[in-house]
Each structure stands twice: as C-alpha cells, then as structure tokens.
Amino acid sequence: MKKAMLILGLSLTSCLAFAADTLDGTKWKTIDDKTKKALSIVQFTENSNGTFSAKIVKVLEPTEDSKCVKCEGKYKGKSLTGIQIVSGLKKVGKNTYENGQIVDPQNGKTYSFKAKLSEDGKTFSGRGYLGVSALGRSQTWIRAD
C-alpha cells in the first residue's frame, strides 16, 4: 500500500510539473533582426486568463532611443524599461503560441504576433505581422536566464 501511494504521489507531482508552461517567468534577450545586436531583456508572465505577456526588464544599450518616443498612449515618452511589448499570446500547441500582439518600440506600432519555443527551450522565434503572417518580420530571441 505504501508503495502504491508513493507511486501515485510521484505521478501527481510529475503531472503538475508538466502542466506548468515553460514560458512563464522566463527571460529572453531580444535580437534585432536587421543589425543582429542584442537590444533588451524581456520577461514573460502567464496571466490569469491563460495568455502570456512580456515586458522589457532591461535595456542592454541605454541611449537616447531608450524611450518610447513614437509609442502612443500611456507609454509615450516613457523609458523602455517596464513597457509591456507582448500581450494576449496564447498557447495553441506544444511550444506554439499565437493570437498575441507585439509593440515595436522603435516605431510605436502594434502588430499581430505568433511564436514558437524551440524543443531545447533555448530560443524563441517570433513573427510580428499585419493581416497575414507573410507580411511581417521575424526575430529569434535567446534565453537569458
């Protein structure tokens, strides 16, 4: 009986470990798709509705451009640190996320966003686009934690 309870307990623990999403709480180094330079560190959070958001927690090369001068609304003129750049991202399959939005702090525009986490969990490939995915830009971020 003790053996059965131990096996059941271990099974439940492993099920809970697999239920937690591997994106929640992770930090990523954003890489500019044009210059290939590291720009910032963003951190993902799982929201109560099951979607994910990400905010900039560190700007890697602080400059005058470290402010969201072209952003609209509450982020206009604010420091990039603390700005939520990803919102509404939903897990739709194994390591696959869609239906999100991403803000480009360089131009202040918001795009539809989808992404895929690599099998080894070391890279996060995302695509921001308008309308159809073919009309967009892709970036691959590198795990920072």
N, C-alpha and C positions, 0 to 999 in steps of 0.2 A: 504494500500500500504506500509506504514512504517513497519507494522508487517511482511509482506512478505519479504521485504528487510532485515529485522533483521534476520529472519529465514534463508534466503539464505546466509547471511554473516556468521552466526554461522555454517551452514552446510559446507561452504567452509573452514572455519578455522579448523573444526574438521577433514575434509578430508586431509588437509595439515599436521596436527599432525599425522595422521595415515600413511601418505606417508613417513615420516622420519623414517629411520631404527633405531631400539632401540640399535643396536650395536655401531653405530657411536659415537665416543667420550668417550665411556665407559672405565673404568679401572678395571683390574682383577688381583687378587692375584693368581699367579701360584703356584700349589701344586705338589710337586714331587710324582709321582705315586708309588715309592718304599719306600721312607722314610716318606711320608706324611707331610713333612716340607714345609712351605711357602718359596718360593725361590725369587720371584720378583713381581713387579707390571708392567703389560703391558697395553698399551692403544691402542685401535682400532681407525682407521681413515677410512672413506669411501673415496675412490679415485674417480677421475673424470670419470673413466670408469665403475663405479658401483661396483667394487671389494673392498675388505677390506684388510688392512694391520694392523699389530700391532708391536709396538716396546717396548723394555724394557725401562721404565722410572725411575725405581728404583730397585736396588739390595737390598734385605732385610737383608742379612747377608754377608757384604763385607768381602772377604777373598782373598787369592792369586788366587783362582779359579774364581775371579770376572772378569777375562779377557778371551777372546775367543781365547785361545792358539791353539786349534785344528781346528778353523774355517779357511776357505780358502778365498783368495781374499781380499777385502777391510776391512774385519772385523778381520783378523788375528792379534792376539796380542793386540787388542783394548779392552777397557773397555766394559763390557756387557751393561752398561747403554747407551742407544741410538741405540742399534742394532735392526734392523727390523727382528723379528723372524717369523712373519706370512706375507705371501703375496698372492695375487691373489684369496683370499677367496670370493666366490660368493654366494649370497642368492639364493636358489633354491626352497624354500617353506617357510611356516610360521615357523620362528625361526630355519630354517635349512640352513646350509651353506656347500658348497662342492667345489671341484676343486682348493683348495689352496695348499700352500706349507708351511712347518714349518721347521725352523732350530733348531737343538738340540745343544745349545752352549757347552754342555759337551763333545760332540764328533765331532762337526763341520759338521755333516751330514744333508742333506736336505731330507725331507720326504713329501709325499702327505699328505694332511690334510683336514679333514672334521669335522664339529662340529654342536652342537645343543644348542640353548639357551633355558633354562627352561621357562616354562609358566610364572612363577613369576619374571623372569629376574634376579634371584639371583645367578644362577650357569650357567657355560658354559662348556659343556662336549665336548672335542675334541679327535680325534684319528689321530695319525701320523702313516703312514704305507708305505711299499714298495710294489708296484704292486697291491696286493689285501688287502683289509681292515683287513682280518683275520690275516695278518702278520704285526702286529703293536702293539703300546702301546696307552693306553688311559689315559687322565688326566681330572680331573674336577677342573675348576678354580672357585674362589669365587669372587663375585662382590666387588670391593674395594672402590667405590665412593658412 
